[in-house]
Amino acid sequence: MSKPKLLIIDDDKNLRASMKLGLEDDYAVIEAPNGSEGLKKVIKEKVDLVLLDLRLPDTSGLKLLKEIKEIDPSLNVIMITADNAVKKAVEAMKHGAYDYITKPFDLTELSLLSSKAIERSSIEKENLFLKQSCPSSKDRMIGKSEKLQELRQLIDDIAGSSSTILIQGETGVGKELVARQVHNSSKRSGHLFVAVNCSAIPDNLIESELFGYEKGAFTGAFERHTGKFEIADGGTLFLDEVGTLPSSLQAKLLRVLQEKVIERLGSEHPVDIDVRIISATNTDLKKAVAGGRFREDLYYRLNVIPVLVPPLRDRKGDIELLAAHFIKKYNRMLGKNILGLTEEALSLLEKYDWPGNVRELENLIERLVVLGKEKYISGAELPAEVTGASRSPAIKEIRHLSLKEATKEFEKDFIKQVVARAGGSKNKAAKMLGIHRNTLLQLEKKLN
């Protein structure tokens, strides 16, 4: 991984040389002899820490500090001052400086102070990420089926590389969990795993979310915004539902993969990034390429290592362990004490095809734990779509229904199955049905 980048802004050439000599073992040191040049480097370079002299030939250090903080509020600045200007250095701390050091200073002391500032920046960066994106789950992969064992082995084999990965699988199979397992098993595990659901961000906002923007880049851009690529620097960026990216952004993502640089909106200066890209999709990207909806060159860049996550119906031997895991999880969250499933209930769960996969199973177990009154969940408590009870009466009584009534029964059953396949997500179910979400809600209300 690259060294943190440290900017020294000081008009004393000899002092800059001395500081650079003492710090360059731990930092990539760049220099500026005045405020104007220093500000340009703050804008152009991806700086991790600034050492700023309080007195400069073209401006005051205090004024420059304020300008730096307007550009990047998260950038830490250490003020360099003489003994007779300590009051101004203290004033600078009120305006956002991390700390100050007085001349003449010991280089060991400066190195220690710089290290603490960098560590604080790292913590603040992680806190920023946690506020912006709360990970859904860090649970391990549950199961002992042959297919899951093969998937675990593949993860072990590919974790050590930095090659791009394309995870494919149906909705609800746990593609993000697989991506997290790859990250946690890699050399990047000490850095952030940043997940982005591309389908959940409007087209007009996704570019700024991924790449960030400069202050004044557009109306409402009151300060610099750090994008997900920069937040994930050194770690892993997970792009879920990558097939939904608009064509204009596909070209920019391709450039990032080729050149390892990004440009914030409103900036003409490239920023180097070191990020492993893991993408996921529940659609056939080859068909999207053939239909002109996805760039062929980007597809091959993303699909260096393909990973196929098996659906739950192909590893039904894992249902018992998964159900036990989810019961324990929701017991803890809800303060319940459900001990498990009856043999009848487990048998019914293992016979069901699980169109919504693991997510559907988890949602069902949560519901059963919430509503459960007994120590064990019985087959009678399972919903009709799992037991198949909803379809048998309709078949038996079909001769007593009018065409209109039979059509209504079919629609109800079909929509319930699609919503289950979508893991309960109305947005995804509407897409699968080829209708607007509001239309789906109206249909559900109409069909009771």
Secondary structure, 3 states (H helix, E strand, C coil): CCCCEEEEECCCHHHHHHHHHHHCCCCEEEEECCHHHHHHHHHHCCCCEEEEECECCCCEHHHHHHHHHHHCCCCEEEEEECHHHHHHHHHHHHCCCCEEEECCCCHHHHHHHHHHHHHHHHHHHHHHHHHHCCCCCCCCCCCCCHHHHHHHHHHHHHCCCCCCEEEECCCCCCHHHHHHHHHHCCCCCCCCEEEEEHHHCCHHHHHHHHHCECCCCCCCCCCCECCHHHHCCCCEEEEECHHHCCHHHHHHHHHHHHHCEECCECCCCCEECCCEEEEEECCCHHHHHHCCCCCHHHHHHHCCEEEECCCHHHCHHHHHHHHHHHHHHHHHHHCCCCCEECHHHHHHHHHCCCCCHHHHHHHHHHHHHHHCCCCEECHHHCCHHHHCCCHHHHHHCHHHCCHHHHHHHHHHHHHHHHHHHCCCCHHHHHHHHCCCHHHHHHHHHHCC
